[in-house]
Amino acid sequence: MKSFANLAKRFSHLQAETENHADLADRASSETDRALELRTRDRQRKLISKIDQALRRVEDGSYGYCEETGEPIGLARLDARPTATLSLEAQERHERRERVHRDD
């Protein structure tokens, strides 16, 4: 509940910032800053969710194993991306499939 109150307070602060600009350039700059802050917060929220999922996998013993193949994920990949759920090969296959569907 505390985080909701903080979020509501921050949102009202962002609204007030937007309303207090007489100059269009200042308002545009403020809007750009606001959009960047919102994107950053969304990325942070998603990363926290992935970290929570990784911690649950550590607890249940499935951390470090590919969700698709069940094979171990390489240590270099886990060092680079501790929240990885797919081996490098499985991730590459996934990205190729996404690219094919996106091109359709």
Secondary structure, DSSP 4 states (H G I P E B T S, - for coil): -HHHHHHHHHHHHHHHHHHT--SHHHHHHHHHHHHHHHHHHHHHHHHHHHHHHHHHHHHHT-TTB-TTT-PBPPHHHHHH-TT--S-HHHHHHHHHHHHHHHH-
